[in-house]
Amino acid sequence: MAREERFMSRRKYIPALSVIVGALACVGLFSQASYEVAAFVIGLDARIGGAGLTRFVLPPVGSISASTHPLPIQLTVTLQNIDLAVLRTVVFSTPEVLQAVIDTADEWAARILMAYLARLVALGALGAMVGVWLAGVKQLRGLTLAGLTGALLIALIVGLVYATFDQSAFTNPEYHGIIEAAPWMFELVQESLERVEELGQQIQTVAGNLYAVFANLENVGQISLGRVDLLVLHISDIHNNPVAYDFVRQVIGSFPVNFVIDTGDLTDWGTELEAEITTRIRQLNVPYVFATGNHDSPDVVARLRETPNVVLVDEEVQDIMGLRLAGIGDPAAKRYSPEPAGLDELYSIAQAINEHWGRAEDRPDVFIVHNHRVAQQIHPGLFGAVLCGHSHSLEITEREGTVYINAGTTGAAGIRGFQSRNPLPYSLALLHYARSEEGRLTLVAVDGVHVSGLGSGFSLQRTFTEVGRINRIDVETQL
């Protein structure tokens, strides 16, 4: 009798226990949900058990977590998808539209959070009702009471998490996966953005002083060029650096540049978002001849094809304002990896160029490639000039009638250049052509320009070709 009484006494607690277990189990099993925010799909999840923490998951690079609350509940926010087309539209829209999106970010976050909390409370109510139903409670009144109790239980837990949530825990987070490099990355980006603004202001002064130096050069008889019929700007390895196009635009505005030749590596990873930098090319309003580099990709090439003033080089001879051009893109640009081609493949490319054009009767004036190793293997005498980049080092040499020009890095190696204690200079080359008596354009001189990043000056080296009277002068100025 006593045993039956104890059993009956304990049995009355079964409905209450069923409410708690059912509510928590339902939330734990079905709390995961996805929400669209502009260009992003965000996944939210709440798991009961373990240390109380909040985790941000960024596939495939890893996760960031911190102990933000004492209750044994793990909150997870996962970036599930990015619509690059929408993101590109938002990021590169007008400043007014972009600011409007930023201003509504808090409103979006509040709506998503309220919707998710309502989902958790509803799951708590449903789980509690299922729990007591399985425990034998079939009456509507009992099920309704259980549902309300489950909802209140989850609401109480949510309130406790909110009340004890410590955002400052993310000042000392834990990193897992590739993103363990995040502290360095964040510091790099912050310093880079600060330097971009400073550089953008200084580049105007640099271009103005550079123009003054050129004007003085033309007044000195020994190094004057005389008549120039075509001026070509050779740039390379911009690597997403916006300051590079500020500089290029200033040079085009200050000098009678007829067109630009870019020997590749416009971006770093070749993503659709990076390819938006092609809008800066459109704004230059001059023909823009481009040979792909290993950091470019099919997505970048597709955007370049859509840009009206871009001419993509190929092995067919093309005539741009009387100058005959041909070239070949980097084989890595056909893939989605910036890993450069191996030495054997590069050597094979150079050999194919030598064999093909060695047999050809109709050769271009200029041959364009990205990798300097290919350029160095091209036989002298095949072309009047061979243009390249990749090595980030400005170099101008002449061998047996062929001028080899490496423009270095017009983007100062991109974001990596901002971070370096000894940053690479911004570099480019200006090719001066004069028309012969037969009417053919001939390269007579090349100006190599180094511009220090946040330093105090630039250097200009004018190299005359054999046709332009063998003469080499170095001119330097300090701002």
TILO-162171 format. One record per residue (C-alpha): residue number from 1; residue in one letter; x, y, z. Coordinates in Angstrom, 1 decimal, padded with zeros to 4 digits, always signed. Example, Ala and Ser with C-alpha at 12.3 -4.5 7.8 and 13.67 -1.06 7.14 Angstrom:
% residues 2
[1; A; [+012.3; -004.5; +007.8]]
[2; S; [+013.7; -001.1; +007.1]]
***
This chain:
% residues 479
[1; M; [+000.0; +000.0; +000.0]]
[2; A; [+002.8; +002.4; +000.9]]
[3; R; [+004.6; +001.5; -002.3]]
[4; E; [+001.4; +002.3; -004.4]]
[5; E; [+001.0; +005.6; -002.6]]
[6; R; [+004.6; +006.6; -003.4]]
[7; F; [+004.1; +005.6; -007.0]]
[8; M; [+000.9; +007.6; -007.3]]
[9; S; [+002.6; +010.5; -005.6]]
[10; R; [+005.5; +010.5; -008.1]]
[11; R; [+003.2; +010.0; -011.0]]
[12; K; [+001.6; +013.3; -010.6]]
[13; Y; [+004.9; +014.9; -011.6]]
[14; I; [+005.0; +013.1; -014.9]]
[15; P; [+003.0; +015.8; -016.8]]
[16; A; [+005.2; +018.6; -015.5]]
[17; L; [+008.3; +016.6; -016.4]]
[18; S; [+006.8; +015.8; -019.9]]
[19; V; [+006.3; +019.5; -020.5]]
[20; I; [+009.9; +020.4; -019.7]]
[21; V; [+011.4; +017.5; -021.6]]
[22; G; [+009.1; +017.9; -024.6]]
[23; A; [+009.7; +021.7; -024.9]]
[24; L; [+013.4; +021.4; -024.6]]
[25; A; [+013.6; +018.4; -027.0]]
[26; C; [+011.5; +020.1; -029.6]]
[27; V; [+013.6; +023.2; -029.5]]
[28; G; [+016.8; +021.2; -029.7]]
[29; L; [+015.6; +019.2; -032.7]]
[30; F; [+013.9; +021.8; -034.8]]
[31; S; [+015.4; +025.2; -033.9]]
[32; Q; [+017.5; +025.5; -037.0]]
[33; A; [+016.1; +028.1; -039.4]]
[34; S; [+017.4; +030.1; -042.4]]
[35; Y; [+016.7; +033.7; -043.2]]
[36; E; [+017.6; +035.9; -046.3]]
[37; V; [+019.2; +039.2; -045.6]]
[38; A; [+019.9; +041.2; -048.8]]
[39; A; [+022.6; +039.1; -050.5]]
[40; F; [+023.1; +036.7; -047.6]]
[41; V; [+021.4; +033.5; -046.4]]
[42; I; [+021.9; +033.3; -042.6]]
[43; G; [+021.3; +030.1; -040.6]]
[44; L; [+020.3; +030.3; -036.9]]
[45; D; [+020.5; +027.4; -034.4]]
[46; A; [+020.1; +026.9; -030.7]]
[47; R; [+021.3; +023.7; -029.0]]
[48; I; [+020.8; +022.8; -025.4]]
[49; G; [+023.8; +021.4; -023.6]]
[50; G; [+027.5; +022.1; -023.3]]
[51; A; [+029.1; +025.4; -022.5]]
[52; G; [+027.2; +028.5; -023.0]]
[53; L; [+028.6; +030.1; -026.1]]
[54; T; [+027.9; +031.9; -029.3]]
[55; R; [+029.5; +030.7; -032.5]]
[56; F; [+029.7; +032.3; -036.0]]
[57; V; [+030.4; +029.8; -038.7]]
[58; L; [+031.9; +030.9; -042.0]]
[59; P; [+032.2; +027.9; -044.3]]
[60; P; [+034.7; +026.9; -045.5]]
[61; V; [+037.2; +029.1; -043.6]]
[62; G; [+036.2; +028.1; -040.0]]
[63; S; [+034.4; +029.6; -037.1]]
[64; I; [+034.6; +032.2; -034.3]]
[65; S; [+033.2; +031.6; -030.9]]
[66; A; [+033.1; +033.1; -027.4]]
[67; S; [+031.6; +032.3; -024.0]]
[68; T; [+028.8; +034.9; -024.0]]
[69; H; [+026.4; +033.6; -021.4]]
[70; P; [+026.3; +031.1; -018.4]]
[71; L; [+023.3; +029.0; -019.4]]
[72; P; [+024.2; +025.7; -021.1]]
[73; I; [+022.9; +026.8; -024.5]]
[74; Q; [+025.0; +027.0; -027.7]]
[75; L; [+023.9; +029.7; -030.2]]
[76; T; [+025.1; +029.3; -033.8]]
[77; V; [+025.0; +031.8; -036.7]]
[78; T; [+026.0; +030.3; -040.0]]
[79; L; [+026.6; +032.1; -043.3]]
[80; Q; [+025.0; +029.6; -045.6]]
[81; N; [+025.1; +031.4; -048.9]]
[82; I; [+026.0; +034.6; -050.7]]
[83; D; [+024.3; +035.9; -053.8]]
[84; L; [+027.3; +037.6; -055.5]]
[85; A; [+025.1; +039.3; -058.1]]
[86; V; [+023.0; +041.0; -055.4]]
[87; L; [+026.0; +041.8; -053.3]]
[88; R; [+027.7; +043.4; -056.2]]
[89; T; [+024.6; +045.5; -056.9]]
[90; V; [+024.5; +046.6; -053.3]]
[91; V; [+028.2; +047.3; -052.7]]
[92; F; [+028.8; +049.1; -055.9]]
[93; S; [+025.5; +051.1; -056.0]]
[94; T; [+025.3; +054.8; -055.5]]
[95; P; [+026.4; +056.1; -052.1]]
[96; E; [+022.8; +057.0; -051.2]]
[97; V; [+021.6; +053.5; -051.9]]
[98; L; [+024.5; +051.9; -050.0]]
[99; Q; [+023.9; +054.2; -047.0]]
[100; A; [+020.2; +053.3; -047.0]]
[101; V; [+021.1; +049.6; -046.9]]
[102; I; [+023.4; +050.2; -044.0]]
[103; D; [+020.8; +052.3; -042.1]]
[104; T; [+018.2; +049.5; -042.4]]
[105; A; [+020.7; +046.7; -041.2]]
[106; D; [+019.6; +047.1; -037.6]]
[107; E; [+015.9; +046.9; -038.6]]
[108; W; [+016.6; +043.7; -040.6]]
[109; A; [+018.5; +042.1; -037.7]]
[110; A; [+015.7; +043.0; -035.3]]
[111; R; [+013.0; +041.4; -037.6]]
[112; I; [+015.0; +038.3; -038.0]]
[113; L; [+015.7; +038.0; -034.3]]
[114; M; [+012.0; +038.5; -033.4]]
[115; A; [+010.9; +035.9; -036.0]]
[116; Y; [+013.4; +033.4; -034.7]]
[117; L; [+012.4; +033.9; -031.0]]
[118; A; [+008.8; +033.5; -032.0]]
[119; R; [+009.8; +030.2; -033.7]]
[120; L; [+011.5; +029.0; -030.5]]
[121; V; [+008.5; +029.8; -028.3]]
[122; A; [+006.2; +028.1; -030.7]]
[123; L; [+008.4; +025.0; -030.7]]
[124; G; [+008.4; +025.0; -026.9]]
[125; A; [+004.6; +025.1; -026.9]]
[126; L; [+004.4; +022.3; -029.5]]
[127; G; [+007.0; +020.1; -027.8]]
[128; A; [+005.2; +020.5; -024.4]]
[129; M; [+001.9; +019.5; -025.9]]
[130; V; [+003.4; +016.4; -027.6]]
[131; G; [+005.1; +015.5; -024.3]]
[132; V; [+002.0; +015.5; -022.2]]
[133; W; [+000.0; +013.8; -024.9]]
[134; L; [+002.5; +010.9; -024.9]]
[135; A; [+002.3; +010.9; -021.1]]
[136; G; [-001.5; +010.2; -021.3]]
[137; V; [-003.0; +013.7; -021.1]]
[138; K; [-005.7; +013.8; -023.9]]
[139; Q; [-008.0; +016.6; -022.7]]
[140; L; [-007.9; +019.9; -024.6]]
[141; R; [-007.6; +021.9; -021.4]]
[142; G; [-004.6; +019.9; -020.3]]
[143; L; [-002.9; +020.1; -023.7]]
[144; T; [-003.6; +023.9; -023.8]]
[145; L; [-002.1; +024.4; -020.4]]
[146; A; [+000.9; +022.3; -021.3]]
[147; G; [+001.4; +024.4; -024.4]]
[148; L; [+001.3; +027.7; -022.5]]
[149; T; [+003.7; +026.3; -019.9]]
[150; G; [+006.1; +025.2; -022.6]]
[151; A; [+006.0; +028.6; -024.3]]
[152; L; [+006.6; +030.4; -021.0]]
[153; L; [+009.5; +028.1; -020.2]]
[154; I; [+011.3; +028.8; -023.5]]
[155; A; [+010.5; +032.5; -023.2]]
[156; L; [+012.0; +032.5; -019.7]]
[157; I; [+015.2; +030.8; -021.0]]
[158; V; [+015.5; +033.3; -023.8]]
[159; G; [+015.1; +036.1; -021.4]]
[160; L; [+017.8; +034.8; -019.1]]
[161; V; [+020.2; +034.3; -022.1]]
[162; Y; [+019.4; +037.9; -023.2]]
[163; A; [+019.9; +039.3; -019.7]]
[164; T; [+023.2; +037.6; -019.2]]
[165; F; [+024.6; +037.9; -022.7]]
[166; D; [+028.0; +039.5; -022.8]]
[167; Q; [+029.0; +041.0; -026.2]]
[168; S; [+032.4; +042.0; -024.9]]
[169; A; [+033.3; +038.3; -024.8]]
[170; F; [+034.1; +038.6; -028.5]]
[171; T; [+037.0; +040.9; -027.7]]
[172; N; [+038.9; +037.6; -026.9]]
[173; P; [+037.3; +035.0; -029.1]]
[174; E; [+038.4; +031.5; -030.2]]
[175; Y; [+039.2; +030.8; -033.8]]
[176; H; [+038.9; +027.5; -035.5]]
[177; G; [+040.0; +026.5; -039.0]]
[178; I; [+041.7; +028.7; -041.6]]
[179; I; [+040.1; +031.8; -039.9]]
[180; E; [+042.6; +031.4; -037.1]]
[181; A; [+044.6; +034.0; -039.1]]
[182; A; [+041.7; +036.4; -038.6]]
[183; P; [+043.3; +038.8; -036.1]]
[184; W; [+046.1; +039.4; -038.6]]
[185; M; [+043.6; +039.7; -041.4]]
[186; F; [+041.5; +042.3; -039.5]]
[187; E; [+044.5; +044.3; -038.6]]
[188; L; [+045.7; +044.1; -042.2]]
[189; V; [+042.3; +045.3; -043.6]]
[190; Q; [+042.0; +048.1; -041.1]]
[191; E; [+045.5; +049.5; -041.8]]
[192; S; [+045.0; +049.1; -045.6]]
[193; L; [+041.8; +051.1; -045.6]]
[194; E; [+043.4; +053.9; -043.7]]
[195; R; [+046.3; +054.0; -046.1]]
[196; V; [+044.0; +053.9; -049.2]]
[197; E; [+042.5; +057.2; -048.1]]
[198; E; [+045.9; +058.8; -047.5]]
[199; L; [+047.3; +057.5; -050.8]]
[200; G; [+044.3; +058.8; -052.7]]
[201; Q; [+045.1; +062.3; -051.6]]
[202; Q; [+048.8; +062.1; -052.3]]
[203; I; [+048.5; +060.6; -055.8]]
[204; Q; [+047.1; +063.9; -057.1]]
[205; T; [+050.3; +065.7; -056.1]]
[206; V; [+052.5; +062.9; -057.5]]
[207; A; [+050.9; +063.0; -060.9]]
[208; G; [+051.2; +066.8; -061.0]]
[209; N; [+054.9; +066.8; -060.2]]
[210; L; [+055.5; +063.9; -062.6]]
[211; Y; [+054.0; +066.1; -065.4]]
[212; A; [+056.3; +068.9; -064.4]]
[213; V; [+059.3; +066.6; -064.7]]
[214; F; [+058.3; +065.5; -068.2]]
[215; A; [+057.8; +069.1; -069.3]]
[216; N; [+061.4; +069.9; -068.1]]
[217; L; [+062.8; +066.8; -069.8]]
[218; E; [+061.5; +068.0; -073.2]]
[219; N; [+063.3; +071.3; -072.7]]
[220; V; [+066.7; +069.5; -072.4]]
[221; G; [+068.1; +068.8; -075.8]]
[222; Q; [+070.0; +065.6; -075.0]]
[223; I; [+067.0; +063.8; -073.6]]
[224; S; [+064.2; +065.4; -075.6]]
[225; L; [+062.1; +063.0; -077.7]]
[226; G; [+061.2; +065.4; -080.4]]
[227; R; [+058.0; +064.4; -082.1]]
[228; V; [+055.9; +061.5; -080.6]]
[229; D; [+053.1; +060.1; -082.7]]
[230; L; [+051.8; +057.5; -080.2]]
[231; L; [+052.0; +057.2; -076.4]]
[232; V; [+051.1; +053.9; -074.8]]
[233; L; [+050.7; +053.4; -071.1]]
[234; H; [+051.9; +050.0; -069.9]]
[235; I; [+050.6; +048.9; -066.5]]
[236; S; [+050.4; +045.5; -064.7]]
[237; D; [+049.6; +043.6; -061.5]]
[238; I; [+047.0; +046.0; -060.0]]
[239; H; [+045.7; +043.3; -057.6]]
[240; N; [+042.4; +045.1; -056.6]]
[241; N; [+044.2; +048.3; -055.5]]
[242; P; [+041.8; +051.2; -056.1]]
[243; V; [+044.7; +053.7; -055.8]]
[244; A; [+046.2; +052.3; -059.0]]
[245; Y; [+043.3; +053.5; -061.1]]
[246; D; [+043.4; +056.9; -059.4]]
[247; F; [+047.1; +057.1; -060.6]]
[248; V; [+046.3; +055.8; -064.0]]
[249; R; [+043.5; +058.2; -064.5]]
[250; Q; [+045.8; +061.1; -063.5]]
[251; V; [+048.5; +060.0; -065.9]]
[252; I; [+046.0; +059.7; -068.8]]
[253; G; [+044.7; +063.1; -067.9]]
[254; S; [+048.1; +064.7; -067.7]]
[255; F; [+049.7; +063.1; -070.8]]
[256; P; [+048.5; +062.4; -074.3]]
[257; V; [+048.1; +058.7; -073.7]]
[258; N; [+046.5; +057.0; -076.7]]
[259; F; [+045.7; +053.7; -075.1]]
[260; V; [+046.6; +051.4; -072.2]]
[261; I; [+048.2; +047.9; -072.2]]
[262; D; [+047.6; +045.9; -069.0]]
[263; T; [+049.6; +042.7; -068.6]]
[264; G; [+047.3; +041.0; -066.1]]
[265; D; [+046.6; +040.2; -062.4]]
[266; L; [+043.8; +042.7; -062.2]]
[267; T; [+042.4; +040.8; -059.1]]
[268; D; [+043.7; +038.5; -056.4]]
[269; W; [+041.2; +035.6; -056.4]]
[270; G; [+039.2; +036.2; -059.6]]
[271; T; [+035.8; +036.3; -057.9]]
[272; E; [+032.8; +038.0; -059.4]]
[273; L; [+032.9; +040.6; -056.7]]
[274; E; [+036.5; +041.5; -057.4]]
[275; A; [+035.6; +041.7; -061.1]]
[276; E; [+033.6; +044.8; -060.4]]
[277; I; [+036.9; +046.7; -060.6]]
[278; T; [+036.3; +046.6; -064.3]]
[279; T; [+034.0; +049.6; -063.9]]
[280; R; [+037.2; +051.7; -063.2]]
[281; I; [+038.5; +050.6; -066.6]]
[282; R; [+035.3; +051.8; -068.3]]
[283; Q; [+035.8; +055.3; -066.8]]
[284; L; [+039.3; +055.7; -068.4]]
[285; N; [+037.7; +056.4; -071.8]]
[286; V; [+040.6; +055.1; -073.8]]
[287; P; [+041.2; +051.7; -075.4]]
[288; Y; [+042.4; +049.2; -072.8]]
[289; V; [+044.3; +046.2; -074.1]]
[290; F; [+044.4; +043.3; -071.6]]
[291; A; [+046.4; +040.0; -071.2]]
[292; T; [+045.2; +037.8; -068.4]]
[293; G; [+047.4; +036.9; -065.4]]
[294; N; [+047.4; +034.0; -063.1]]
[295; H; [+045.3; +035.9; -060.5]]
[296; D; [+042.5; +036.5; -063.0]]
[297; S; [+039.7; +033.9; -063.8]]
[298; P; [+036.9; +033.1; -066.3]]
[299; D; [+034.6; +035.4; -064.3]]
[300; V; [+037.0; +038.3; -064.6]]
[301; V; [+037.5; +037.6; -068.3]]
[302; A; [+033.7; +037.5; -068.8]]
[303; R; [+033.3; +041.0; -067.2]]
[304; L; [+036.2; +042.3; -069.3]]
[305; R; [+034.4; +041.1; -072.4]]
[306; E; [+031.4; +043.2; -071.4]]
[307; T; [+033.5; +046.3; -071.0]]
[308; P; [+033.3; +048.4; -074.2]]
[309; N; [+036.8; +049.8; -074.3]]
[310; V; [+038.6; +046.5; -073.4]]
[311; V; [+040.5; +044.6; -076.1]]
[312; L; [+041.5; +041.0; -074.9]]
[313; V; [+044.7; +039.9; -076.6]]
[314; D; [+045.0; +036.7; -078.5]]
[315; E; [+047.5; +035.2; -080.9]]
[316; E; [+045.9; +037.0; -083.8]]
[317; V; [+047.4; +040.4; -084.8]]
[318; Q; [+045.2; +043.3; -083.8]]
[319; D; [+045.7; +046.9; -085.0]]
[320; I; [+045.2; +049.6; -082.3]]
[321; M; [+045.7; +053.1; -083.7]]
[322; G; [+048.3; +051.8; -086.1]]
[323; L; [+050.3; +049.7; -083.6]]
[324; R; [+050.1; +046.0; -084.3]]
[325; L; [+049.6; +043.9; -081.2]]
[326; A; [+049.4; +040.2; -080.3]]
[327; G; [+049.7; +038.2; -077.2]]
[328; I; [+048.6; +035.3; -075.0]]
[329; G; [+046.8; +035.1; -071.7]]
[330; D; [+048.1; +033.2; -068.7]]
[331; P; [+047.0; +029.5; -068.6]]
[332; A; [+046.0; +029.9; -064.9]]
[333; A; [+043.3; +032.4; -065.8]]
[334; K; [+041.3; +029.6; -067.3]]
[335; R; [+041.0; +028.1; -063.8]]
[336; Y; [+039.7; +029.4; -060.5]]
[337; S; [+043.0; +029.1; -058.7]]
[338; P; [+045.8; +031.8; -058.7]]
[339; E; [+048.5; +029.1; -058.6]]
[340; P; [+050.9; +030.0; -061.4]]
[341; A; [+051.8; +027.6; -064.1]]
[342; G; [+054.9; +025.5; -063.6]]
[343; L; [+058.3; +026.2; -065.1]]
[344; D; [+058.0; +023.4; -067.6]]
[345; E; [+054.6; +024.7; -068.8]]
[346; L; [+055.9; +028.3; -069.1]]
[347; Y; [+058.9; +027.1; -071.1]]
[348; S; [+056.6; +025.2; -073.4]]
[349; I; [+054.5; +028.3; -074.0]]
[350; A; [+057.6; +030.3; -074.8]]
[351; Q; [+058.8; +027.7; -077.2]]
[352; A; [+055.4; +027.6; -079.0]]
[353; I; [+055.5; +031.4; -079.3]]
[354; N; [+059.0; +031.2; -080.8]]
[355; E; [+058.1; +028.5; -083.3]]
[356; H; [+054.8; +030.0; -084.4]]
[357; W; [+056.1; +033.6; -084.9]]
[358; G; [+059.5; +032.5; -086.1]]
[359; R; [+057.7; +031.0; -089.2]]
[360; A; [+055.3; +033.9; -089.6]]
[361; E; [+055.9; +036.6; -092.2]]
[362; D; [+053.4; +039.0; -090.7]]
[363; R; [+054.6; +039.7; -087.1]]
[364; P; [+053.2; +042.3; -084.6]]
[365; D; [+055.1; +045.2; -083.3]]
[366; V; [+054.4; +044.3; -079.7]]
[367; F; [+053.8; +040.9; -078.1]]
[368; I; [+052.0; +040.8; -074.7]]
[369; V; [+052.2; +038.2; -072.0]]
[370; H; [+051.8; +038.2; -068.2]]
[371; N; [+054.6; +036.0; -066.8]]
[372; H; [+058.1; +037.5; -067.1]]
[373; R; [+059.6; +034.0; -067.3]]
[374; V; [+057.8; +033.5; -070.6]]
[375; A; [+058.8; +037.0; -071.8]]
[376; Q; [+062.5; +036.3; -071.1]]
[377; Q; [+062.4; +033.1; -073.2]]
[378; I; [+061.0; +034.9; -076.3]]
[379; H; [+063.7; +035.1; -078.9]]
[380; P; [+065.1; +038.6; -079.5]]
[381; G; [+064.4; +040.0; -082.9]]
[382; L; [+060.9; +038.5; -083.3]]
[383; F; [+059.1; +041.6; -082.0]]
[384; G; [+059.9; +045.2; -081.5]]
[385; A; [+058.8; +045.0; -077.9]]
[386; V; [+057.7; +042.3; -075.4]]
[387; L; [+055.5; +043.5; -072.5]]
[388; C; [+055.0; +041.5; -069.3]]
[389; G; [+054.5; +041.7; -065.5]]
[390; H; [+054.1; +039.2; -062.7]]
[391; S; [+057.4; +039.8; -060.9]]
[392; H; [+056.4; +043.1; -059.4]]
[393; S; [+059.7; +044.6; -060.4]]
[394; L; [+060.0; +047.3; -063.1]]
[395; E; [+062.6; +046.4; -065.6]]
[396; I; [+063.5; +047.7; -069.1]]
[397; T; [+066.1; +045.9; -071.2]]
[398; E; [+067.0; +045.7; -074.9]]
[399; R; [+068.4; +042.7; -076.7]]
[400; E; [+069.2; +042.5; -080.4]]
[401; G; [+066.5; +044.9; -081.5]]
[402; T; [+063.7; +043.8; -079.0]]
[403; V; [+062.8; +045.9; -076.0]]
[404; Y; [+061.6; +043.8; -073.0]]
[405; I; [+059.4; +045.8; -070.7]]
[406; N; [+058.2; +044.6; -067.3]]
[407; A; [+055.8; +047.3; -065.8]]
[408; G; [+056.3; +045.9; -062.3]]
[409; T; [+053.2; +046.4; -060.2]]
[410; T; [+051.0; +049.4; -060.8]]
[411; G; [+048.9; +048.4; -057.7]]
[412; A; [+052.0; +048.1; -055.4]]
[413; A; [+051.1; +044.4; -055.0]]
[414; G; [+047.6; +045.3; -053.7]]
[415; I; [+046.6; +044.9; -050.1]]
[416; R; [+049.8; +043.1; -049.3]]
[417; G; [+051.7; +046.2; -050.3]]
[418; F; [+049.8; +048.3; -047.8]]
[419; Q; [+050.8; +046.0; -044.9]]
[420; S; [+054.5; +045.7; -045.8]]
[421; R; [+057.0; +047.7; -043.8]]
[422; N; [+058.9; +048.2; -047.0]]
[423; P; [+056.1; +048.5; -049.5]]
[424; L; [+056.7; +048.1; -053.2]]
[425; P; [+056.4; +051.2; -055.3]]
[426; Y; [+053.6; +051.9; -057.8]]
[427; S; [+055.2; +051.4; -061.2]]
[428; L; [+054.3; +051.8; -064.8]]
[429; A; [+055.9; +052.5; -068.2]]
[430; L; [+055.2; +055.0; -070.9]]
[431; L; [+056.1; +053.8; -074.5]]
[432; H; [+056.9; +056.6; -077.0]]
[433; Y; [+056.4; +055.8; -080.6]]
[434; A; [+057.4; +057.9; -083.7]]
[435; R; [+056.3; +057.2; -087.2]]
[436; S; [+059.1; +056.4; -089.7]]
[437; E; [+059.3; +057.8; -093.2]]
[438; E; [+057.7; +054.6; -094.4]]
[439; G; [+054.8; +055.3; -092.0]]
[440; R; [+055.5; +052.5; -089.5]]
[441; L; [+055.4; +053.2; -085.8]]
[442; T; [+058.7; +052.6; -084.1]]
[443; L; [+059.5; +052.6; -080.4]]
[444; V; [+062.0; +055.3; -079.7]]
[445; A; [+062.0; +055.6; -075.9]]
[446; V; [+060.5; +054.1; -072.7]]
[447; D; [+059.9; +055.9; -069.5]]
[448; G; [+059.9; +053.8; -066.4]]
[449; V; [+058.2; +055.4; -063.4]]
[450; H; [+058.4; +054.4; -059.7]]
[451; V; [+056.1; +056.1; -057.3]]
[452; S; [+056.6; +055.5; -053.6]]
[453; G; [+053.6; +054.6; -051.6]]
[454; L; [+053.5; +056.9; -048.6]]
[455; G; [+057.0; +058.1; -049.2]]
[456; S; [+058.4; +061.3; -050.4]]
[457; G; [+059.0; +061.0; -054.1]]
[458; F; [+059.2; +059.2; -057.4]]
[459; S; [+061.9; +058.3; -059.8]]
[460; L; [+061.8; +058.5; -063.6]]
[461; Q; [+064.1; +056.6; -065.9]]
[462; R; [+064.1; +057.3; -069.6]]
[463; T; [+065.6; +054.6; -071.8]]
[464; F; [+066.2; +055.3; -075.5]]
[465; T; [+066.1; +052.4; -077.9]]
[466; E; [+068.6; +051.9; -080.6]]
[467; V; [+066.3; +053.6; -083.0]]
[468; G; [+066.0; +056.6; -080.7]]
[469; R; [+069.8; +057.0; -080.6]]
[470; I; [+071.4; +054.8; -077.9]]
[471; N; [+071.1; +057.1; -074.9]]
[472; R; [+070.1; +056.4; -071.3]]
[473; I; [+069.4; +059.1; -068.7]]
[474; D; [+068.1; +058.7; -065.1]]
[475; V; [+066.1; +061.6; -063.7]]
[476; E; [+065.0; +061.7; -060.1]]
[477; T; [+063.0; +064.2; -058.2]]
[478; Q; [+061.8; +064.5; -054.6]]
[479; L; [+058.3; +065.8; -053.8]]
***
